[in-house]
Structure formats: structure tokens, C-alpha cells
């Protein structure tokens, strides 16, 4: 029997926790905390009803529980400690399989997704997800997960996170070009260069599958995070309306305040525009300084990739710290076209 529960289906970094908090906060029937935000900009100060790991979705559906709102990530049918589905299936097919199952079991489904114009914002947001040791023991270990399989999300060290992923996905032959036998021996510059070759080609159709899914599942609501960024209040109001939230009008008047609070903590919200601006200025040798911007290793790898795509190589050997302005960067560039 279908649950009278509304489901938020979202990739990590697409504000599923925040939307669930909004559904609770603006409801006249539910009490919740006044602000969910942590220093990182995540909404993980709010717990809500997170069906993670994926096995919890089935557990919930087989239970007598009937929450108003729950949320989950894609790839519901991957077995513990396996990456077989995620490595071999397109994002389109993964989500289609998930949604065919979910739409028969939940009242309404809201899908939050990124786009090609927000990929760096989204990827940097994904770093906010962290599994503590206590969380692992409580939520993952009972289903047979190992710490090794979840190592990506069990550290706050971003370098280690990338090394864990690359170490699993690439064999030794792929890294020996850096004269290293172990990914853990990579310095910052080694890892940045490797990511520039590999990382941005591994996402398949992660940013392009949503229009087709939207056509396939026309009764479900799809919300791109671009819409939250560019038209926050209208988008949040539409999400509340879709889920038929019984709105507390006194709180709805605070939507502008919630937006200001949310926006002030989204450190990467303009990241795609910023990085593309840096790349264009480097290519055109136009002055720009980004010293005070929150540039990450992933951003730097993307800069290196895009410069290479335009026939510009960085003299990156031992360059563990990137320059933060065009003037200092130009002597490190070699033009091959």
C-alpha cells in the first residue's frame, strides 16, 4: 500500500535536508528548530527523516511508520560495499529504476538535481556530507557496510576523500605516470593534475539526464538547484505548494529572512561563474585577483583541465599552491596552440 508520505529524492549537495526542514518549519502543524544551518552551509543541524543507507527505504515502506516527509539519495538498489551499479549504469537508468519503484510507494516525490551550469557548486556542496563513527555504528554497520567502503565520507580531509575515490576507481597503471606506486603518496600538485585528467569525465550523464527523466515522470516535481539560487522564494513556495503544506502564514512572512540566512552560508553558490571567469581571464591574459575567494582543489583541477582544453599547459611540477591572480599565474603557463 502506498504511504501517505512525501519523499524528497536528491543527490548529495542538492539541498534535500534544507527542503525537508522548510516543509517542517513553514507548517502550522509541525514544530522544528528555527535554523538548520551549520558553519559549512549545510542544513545538517536538522535531522529530519533521512532514509540512508538505501536499505532504510525498504524498511520504512514495510513499517507502520507514516511520516509527513522523508528524504533519500539515488541508487537504491546498490548492495552494501559495492559500486557495481554506479560504475556500470548511467545516472539516467539509475534514477529511472529508483523512481519507478518510489512513485508506487510514496504520495508525492520532489526531485532536486544539479545542472551543467552548477556542477562546481554542486560538487563542492557534496563535501559537506560526513559520516561520524557513531553514525556509522548506528546506521550503516547493521546493514553490513564496512568503514572501508564508506571511507570517502568518513573523513573531513578533502585530499583524502579524492584519494579514496581515485584509489578505488583507477588501477595502478593509471597513476604510475606520476612515478608513484600508491595514490596516498601523491602530493597536492600530483593529485590536482590527475583530477584534471580524470575527475570531470567520470560523472557520465549526472548533469544532463534530468530533462529526459522529467519527461518520463511528468507527474513528479523536478527542481533544479539553479532555481533555488536564482529565484529562492518562488521556488521554496512552489515546493511547499506541491507537498500541500498547511502553511503557518506568520512564518511564511519570514521567508526573506530565511533566504538571507541560507544565502550567506552558501560559500560556493557562485563558484561556477567565478571559476569560468578565472579561466577566461587566464586565457585572455586579463588582470584578475581571487585571493579572497574559497577556491578548492576541485576548482583548481577544473581550471587546469579547461586551460589544457584550450592548449595551455600549467608548469605544475611541485606547484602545491596555486597563484591567486592572473599576474602571478601567467609565467607558469605554456601555450601549445
Kinemage of the C-alpha trace (Angstrom):
@kinemage 1
@onewidth
@group {chain A} dominant
@subgroup {mainchain}
@vectorlist {calphas} color= white
{ca unk a 1} P 0.000 0.000 0.000
{ca unk a 2} L 1.287 3.460 -0.911
{ca unk a 3} L 2.406 5.573 2.052
{ca unk a 4} L 0.801 8.976 2.627
{ca unk a 5} L 4.359 10.282 2.851
{ca unk a 6} L 6.042 12.925 0.704
{ca unk a 7} L 9.530 11.987 -0.486
{ca unk a 8} L 12.464 14.259 -1.347
{ca unk a 9} L 14.830 12.473 -3.753
{ca unk a 10} L 18.152 14.224 -4.240
{ca unk a 11} L 21.816 13.836 -4.991
{ca unk a 12} L 24.138 14.827 -2.137
{ca unk a 13} L 24.690 18.575 -2.205
{ca unk a 14} L 21.291 19.439 -3.720
{ca unk a 15} L 19.641 20.771 -0.525
{ca unk a 16} L 17.318 17.895 0.284
{ca unk a 17} L 17.807 18.361 4.021
{ca unk a 18} L 17.073 22.070 3.699
{ca unk a 19} L 13.855 21.463 1.750
{ca unk a 20} L 12.665 18.936 4.338
{ca unk a 21} L 13.389 21.487 7.066
{ca unk a 22} L 11.389 24.114 5.137
{ca unk a 23} L 8.418 21.745 4.885
{ca unk a 24} L 8.505 21.345 8.660
{ca unk a 25} L 9.383 24.937 9.566
{ca unk a 26} L 6.668 26.598 7.492
{ca unk a 27} L 3.987 24.112 8.510
{ca unk a 28} L 1.373 25.094 11.060
{ca unk a 29} L 1.275 21.509 12.315
{ca unk a 30} L 4.958 20.717 12.927
{ca unk a 31} L 7.453 22.176 15.387
{ca unk a 32} L 11.128 22.232 14.442
{ca unk a 33} L 14.318 24.191 15.058
{ca unk a 34} L 14.437 27.818 13.902
{ca unk a 35} L 17.593 27.394 11.837
{ca unk a 36} L 19.187 24.191 10.477
{ca unk a 37} L 22.432 25.729 9.238
{ca unk a 38} L 25.896 24.611 10.225
{ca unk a 39} L 29.110 26.536 9.624
{ca unk a 40} L 29.726 24.671 6.364
{ca unk a 41} L 26.426 25.954 4.993
{ca unk a 42} L 24.746 22.554 5.223
{ca unk a 43} L 21.384 22.100 6.933
{ca unk a 44} L 22.582 19.104 8.906
{ca unk a 45} L 21.678 20.797 12.174
{ca unk a 46} L 18.239 19.423 11.293
{ca unk a 47} L 17.886 15.643 11.479
{ca unk a 48} L 14.551 15.007 9.818
{ca unk a 49} L 13.789 11.611 8.327
{ca unk a 50} L 16.778 10.568 6.238
{ca unk a 51} L 16.376 7.110 4.675
{ca unk a 52} L 20.096 6.453 4.368
{ca unk a 53} L 21.587 3.966 3.733
{ca unk a 54} L 19.285 2.901 0.921
{ca unk a 55} L 18.105 -0.191 2.773
{ca unk a 56} L 16.150 2.117 5.075
{ca unk a 57} L 13.749 2.960 2.232
{ca unk a 58} L 12.506 -0.608 2.105
{ca unk a 59} L 12.466 -0.827 5.911
{ca unk a 60} L 10.334 2.306 6.083
{ca unk a 61} L 7.882 1.065 3.468
{ca unk a 62} L 7.464 -2.222 5.310
{ca unk a 63} L 6.972 -0.473 8.655
{ca unk a 64} L 3.846 1.057 10.165
{ca unk a 65} L 5.535 4.478 10.289
{ca unk a 66} L 3.944 7.262 8.293
{ca unk a 67} L 5.985 10.450 8.432
{ca unk a 68} L 4.862 13.536 6.561
{ca unk a 69} L 8.257 13.906 4.864
{ca unk a 70} L 11.269 11.682 4.260
{ca unk a 71} L 14.301 12.022 2.016
{ca unk a 72} L 16.746 9.706 0.250
{ca unk a 73} L 19.636 9.670 -2.200
{ca unk a 74} L 19.688 7.927 -5.620
{ca unk a 75} L 20.944 4.406 -6.302
{ca unk a 76} L 18.576 2.496 -4.037
{ca unk a 77} L 19.454 -0.956 -5.322
{ca unk a 78} L 23.233 -0.952 -4.870
{ca unk a 79} L 24.313 -3.665 -2.453
{ca unk a 80} L 26.392 -2.759 0.620
{ca unk a 81} L 30.112 -2.288 -0.109
{ca unk a 82} L 29.517 -2.429 -3.867
{ca unk a 83} L 29.855 0.156 -6.636
{ca unk a 84} L 28.730 -2.165 -9.403
{ca unk a 85} L 25.555 -0.284 -10.330
{ca unk a 86} L 27.033 3.200 -10.025
{ca unk a 87} L 30.008 2.236 -12.182
{ca unk a 88} L 28.103 0.377 -14.900
{ca unk a 89} L 24.780 2.181 -15.245
{ca unk a 90} L 24.074 5.698 -16.444
{ca unk a 91} L 22.645 8.192 -13.960
{ca unk a 92} L 19.515 8.223 -16.105
{ca unk a 93} L 18.980 4.478 -15.734
{ca unk a 94} L 19.800 4.519 -12.021
{ca unk a 95} L 17.264 7.260 -11.285
{ca unk a 96} L 14.657 5.798 -13.632
{ca unk a 97} L 14.852 2.472 -11.798
{ca unk a 98} L 14.610 4.253 -8.450
{ca unk a 99} L 11.675 6.451 -9.435
{ca unk a 100} L 9.640 3.629 -10.984
{ca unk a 101} L 9.845 1.937 -7.609
{ca unk a 102} L 9.326 5.036 -5.476
{ca unk a 103} L 6.348 6.511 -7.321
{ca unk a 104} L 4.337 3.400 -6.497
{ca unk a 105} L 5.100 3.710 -2.801
{ca unk a 106} L 5.014 7.397 -1.868
{ca unk a 107} L 2.309 10.069 -2.015
{ca unk a 108} L 4.373 12.678 -3.861
{ca unk a 109} L 8.016 12.879 -4.916
{ca unk a 110} L 10.135 16.007 -5.271
{ca unk a 111} L 13.410 15.563 -7.179
{ca unk a 112} L 16.236 18.048 -6.520
{ca unk a 113} L 19.009 17.998 -9.093
{ca unk a 114} L 22.049 19.958 -10.366
{ca unk a 115} L 22.778 21.172 -13.894
{ca unk a 116} L 25.792 21.710 -16.112
{ca unk a 117} L 25.826 25.373 -15.047
{ca unk a 118} L 26.006 24.485 -11.342
{ca unk a 119} L 28.319 21.467 -11.379
{ca unk a 120} L 31.150 23.020 -9.332
{ca unk a 121} L 28.706 24.448 -6.791
{ca unk a 122} L 27.098 21.031 -6.509
{ca unk a 123} L 30.356 19.075 -6.274
{ca unk a 124} L 31.767 21.374 -3.618
{ca unk a 125} L 28.495 21.057 -1.685
{ca unk a 126} L 28.891 17.288 -1.698
{ca unk a 127} L 31.918 17.657 0.571
{ca unk a 128} L 29.582 18.678 3.420
{ca unk a 129} L 28.308 15.115 3.855
{ca unk a 130} L 30.185 13.427 6.698
{ca unk a 131} L 29.631 10.095 8.441
{ca unk a 132} L 30.884 10.106 12.018
{ca unk a 133} L 31.990 6.940 13.759
{ca unk a 134} L 28.807 6.947 15.856
{ca unk a 135} L 26.680 7.441 12.731
{ca unk a 136} L 28.449 4.527 11.046
{ca unk a 137} L 27.826 2.203 14.005
{ca unk a 138} L 24.170 3.216 14.275
{ca unk a 139} L 23.099 3.489 10.645
{ca unk a 140} L 25.489 1.580 8.388
{ca unk a 141} L 27.133 -1.253 10.295
{ca unk a 142} L 23.797 -3.040 10.980
{ca unk a 143} L 23.288 -3.390 7.223
{ca unk a 144} L 26.726 -4.923 6.675
{ca unk a 145} L 28.616 -1.855 5.469
{ca unk a 146} L 32.335 -1.605 6.192
{ca unk a 147} L 34.205 1.560 7.083
{ca unk a 148} L 36.470 0.981 4.086
{ca unk a 149} L 33.531 1.148 1.673
{ca unk a 150} L 32.417 4.456 3.219
{ca unk a 151} L 35.884 5.915 3.696
{ca unk a 152} L 35.098 8.771 1.284
{ca unk a 153} L 32.574 10.222 3.706
{ca unk a 154} L 34.279 9.278 6.961
{ca unk a 155} L 36.946 11.967 6.793
{ca unk a 156} L 36.840 15.739 6.558
{ca unk a 157} L 40.237 15.767 4.824
{ca unk a 158} L 39.390 16.674 1.211
{ca unk a 159} L 42.695 15.377 -0.132
{ca unk a 160} L 41.997 12.004 1.450
{ca unk a 161} L 38.476 11.967 0.038
{ca unk a 162} L 39.751 12.331 -3.512
{ca unk a 163} L 42.486 9.776 -2.919
{ca unk a 164} L 39.978 7.233 -1.619
{ca unk a 165} L 37.758 7.652 -4.698
{ca unk a 166} L 40.576 7.622 -7.236
{ca unk a 167} L 42.261 4.713 -5.477
{ca unk a 168} L 39.102 2.638 -5.879
{ca unk a 169} L 38.304 3.644 -9.433
{ca unk a 170} L 41.719 3.656 -11.098
{ca unk a 171} L 44.242 0.838 -11.257
{ca unk a 172} L 47.962 1.188 -10.623
{ca unk a 173} L 48.797 1.681 -14.309
{ca unk a 174} L 46.819 4.925 -14.316
{ca unk a 175} L 48.949 6.537 -11.611
{ca unk a 176} L 52.434 5.291 -12.451
{ca unk a 177} L 52.874 8.188 -14.852
{ca unk a 178} L 53.415 10.293 -11.722
{ca unk a 179} L 56.203 7.948 -10.568
{ca unk a 180} L 54.148 6.851 -7.583
{ca unk a 181} L 53.050 3.356 -6.679
{ca unk a 182} L 50.300 4.414 -4.301
{ca unk a 183} L 47.728 7.172 -4.593
{ca unk a 184} L 48.328 8.011 -0.938
{ca unk a 185} L 51.840 9.170 -1.880
{ca unk a 186} L 50.521 11.889 -4.192
{ca unk a 187} L 51.337 15.494 -3.310
{ca unk a 188} L 48.770 18.225 -3.913
{ca unk a 189} L 50.102 19.037 -7.380
{ca unk a 190} L 50.131 15.344 -8.422
{ca unk a 191} L 46.580 14.841 -7.283
{ca unk a 192} L 45.364 18.083 -8.870
{ca unk a 193} L 46.855 17.085 -12.223
{ca unk a 194} L 45.383 13.586 -12.043
{ca unk a 195} L 41.961 15.003 -11.172
{ca unk a 196} L 42.177 17.405 -14.106
{ca unk a 197} L 42.529 14.412 -16.459
{ca unk a 198} L 40.079 12.072 -14.777
{ca unk a 199} L 37.516 13.601 -12.438
{ca unk a 200} L 35.364 15.564 -14.860
{ca unk a 201} L 34.993 12.640 -17.253
{ca unk a 202} L 33.692 10.209 -14.627
{ca unk a 203} L 30.252 11.728 -14.000
{ca unk a 204} L 28.623 10.278 -17.138
{ca unk a 205} L 25.230 11.963 -17.545
{ca unk a 206} L 24.927 13.177 -13.955
{ca unk a 207} L 24.193 16.742 -15.055
{ca unk a 208} L 22.266 16.075 -18.255
{ca unk a 209} L 19.811 13.246 -17.531
{ca unk a 210} L 17.134 15.319 -15.797
{ca unk a 211} L 15.210 16.672 -18.788
{ca unk a 212} L 14.603 13.142 -20.062
{ca unk a 213} L 13.580 11.959 -16.593
{ca unk a 214} L 11.262 14.944 -16.294
{ca unk a 215} L 9.502 13.780 -19.466
{ca unk a 216} L 9.321 10.182 -18.239
{ca unk a 217} L 7.910 11.164 -14.843
{ca unk a 218} L 5.703 14.117 -15.691
{ca unk a 219} L 3.596 13.783 -12.529
{ca unk a 220} L 6.611 14.257 -10.267
{ca unk a 221} L 8.122 17.644 -9.474
{ca unk a 222} L 11.694 18.348 -10.592
{ca unk a 223} L 13.548 21.313 -9.095
{ca unk a 224} L 16.985 22.344 -10.341
{ca unk a 225} L 19.214 23.935 -7.718
{ca unk a 226} L 19.687 26.797 -10.175
{ca unk a 227} L 16.070 27.700 -9.383
{ca unk a 228} L 16.792 27.841 -5.658
{ca unk a 229} L 19.751 30.105 -6.359
{ca unk a 230} L 18.093 32.407 -8.874
{ca unk a 231} L 14.529 32.555 -7.580
{ca unk a 232} L 14.702 31.339 -3.999
{ca unk a 233} L 11.369 32.468 -2.555
{ca unk a 234} L 9.251 31.447 -5.556
{ca unk a 235} L 10.949 28.034 -5.708
{ca unk a 236} L 10.528 27.301 -1.988
{ca unk a 237} L 6.887 28.409 -2.149
{ca unk a 238} L 6.289 26.062 -5.104
{ca unk a 239} L 7.843 23.144 -3.190
{ca unk a 240} L 5.565 23.817 -0.214
{ca unk a 241} L 2.560 24.057 -2.509
{ca unk a 242} L 3.444 20.814 -4.285
{ca unk a 243} L 3.577 18.961 -0.962
{ca unk a 244} L 0.359 20.684 0.144
{ca unk a 245} L 1.971 22.018 3.305
{ca unk a 246} L -0.561 23.579 5.694
{ca unk a 247} L 1.401 26.821 5.919
{ca unk a 248} L 1.842 28.946 9.028
{ca unk a 249} L 1.363 32.391 7.468
{ca unk a 250} L 3.229 34.120 10.300
{ca unk a 251} L 6.314 32.070 9.459
{ca unk a 252} L 5.892 32.446 5.710
{ca unk a 253} L 6.481 36.169 6.214
{ca unk a 254} L 9.989 35.172 7.355
{ca unk a 255} L 10.868 33.571 4.021
{ca unk a 256} L 13.054 36.532 3.045
{ca unk a 257} L 14.948 36.235 6.325
{ca unk a 258} L 15.424 32.502 5.757
{ca unk a 259} L 16.767 33.248 2.272
{ca unk a 260} L 19.284 35.778 3.590
{ca unk a 261} L 20.445 33.335 6.252
{ca unk a 262} L 20.730 30.482 3.754
{ca unk a 263} L 22.460 32.548 1.066
{ca unk a 264} L 25.042 33.996 3.463
{ca unk a 265} L 26.283 30.469 4.236
{ca unk a 266} L 26.459 29.102 0.690
{ca unk a 267} L 30.161 29.653 0.132
{ca unk a 268} L 30.204 28.013 -3.296
{ca unk a 269} L 26.933 29.320 -4.704
{ca unk a 270} L 28.641 31.490 -7.355
{ca unk a 271} L 31.524 29.085 -7.872
{ca unk a 272} L 30.786 28.147 -11.495
{ca unk a 273} L 30.708 31.771 -12.641
{ca unk a 274} L 33.831 32.573 -10.639
{ca unk a 275} L 35.904 29.689 -11.991
{ca unk a 276} L 34.823 30.305 -15.574
{ca unk a 277} L 35.775 33.957 -15.117
{ca unk a 278} L 39.218 32.949 -13.846
{ca unk a 279} L 39.717 30.618 -16.807
{ca unk a 280} L 38.666 33.243 -19.341
{ca unk a 281} L 40.934 35.873 -17.801
{ca unk a 282} L 43.896 33.493 -17.810
{ca unk a 283} L 43.280 32.607 -21.450
{ca unk a 284} L 42.936 36.266 -22.422
{ca unk a 285} L 45.687 37.488 -20.056
{ca unk a 286} L 43.370 39.951 -18.367
{ca unk a 287} L 44.013 41.038 -14.791
{ca unk a 288} L 42.026 39.347 -12.040
{ca unk a 289} L 42.653 38.586 -8.365
{ca unk a 290} L 40.768 35.853 -6.475
{ca unk a 291} L 42.813 35.807 -3.272
{ca unk a 292} L 39.787 36.075 -1.006
{ca unk a 293} L 37.654 33.509 -2.814
{ca unk a 294} L 37.081 29.955 -1.437
{ca unk a 295} L 38.929 28.089 -4.194
{ca unk a 296} L 39.150 24.339 -3.594
{ca unk a 297} L 41.374 21.609 -5.008
{ca unk a 298} L 38.500 20.548 -7.227
{ca unk a 299} L 38.184 24.090 -8.593
{ca unk a 300} L 41.915 24.176 -9.314
{ca unk a 301} L 41.725 20.830 -11.127
{ca unk a 302} L 38.903 22.192 -13.267
{ca unk a 303} L 40.950 25.295 -14.095
{ca unk a 304} L 43.873 23.075 -15.125
{ca unk a 305} L 41.589 20.883 -17.268
{ca unk a 306} L 39.975 23.823 -19.068
{ca unk a 307} L 43.296 25.513 -19.746
{ca unk a 308} L 44.610 22.244 -21.226
{ca unk a 309} L 41.454 22.006 -23.362
{ca unk a 310} L 42.437 25.402 -24.755
{ca unk a 311} L 46.022 24.381 -25.467
{ca unk a 312} L 47.502 25.914 -22.332
{ca unk a 313} L 49.583 23.745 -20.001
{ca unk a 314} L 50.490 24.686 -16.432
{ca unk a 315} L 54.086 24.144 -15.297
{ca unk a 316} L 52.641 22.235 -12.392
{ca unk a 317} L 55.567 20.150 -11.131
{ca unk a 318} L 55.777 20.774 -7.364
{ca unk a 319} L 53.181 23.548 -7.686
{ca unk a 320} L 51.332 22.638 -4.496
{ca unk a 321} L 49.971 26.153 -4.031
{ca unk a 322} L 48.205 27.781 -6.969
{ca unk a 323} L 48.688 31.509 -7.623
{ca unk a 324} L 45.602 33.573 -6.833
{ca unk a 325} L 45.880 36.231 -9.536
{ca unk a 326} L 46.498 36.358 -13.268
{ca unk a 327} L 49.773 38.290 -12.977
{ca unk a 328} L 51.468 35.567 -10.911
{ca unk a 329} L 49.876 32.784 -12.934
{ca unk a 330} L 50.964 33.815 -16.424
{ca unk a 331} L 54.675 32.873 -16.048
{ca unk a 332} L 53.528 29.311 -15.234
{ca unk a 333} L 51.580 28.880 -18.465
{ca unk a 334} L 52.829 27.246 -21.660
{ca unk a 335} L 50.832 27.830 -24.837
{ca unk a 336} L 50.858 24.762 -27.068
{ca unk a 337} L 48.422 26.050 -29.683
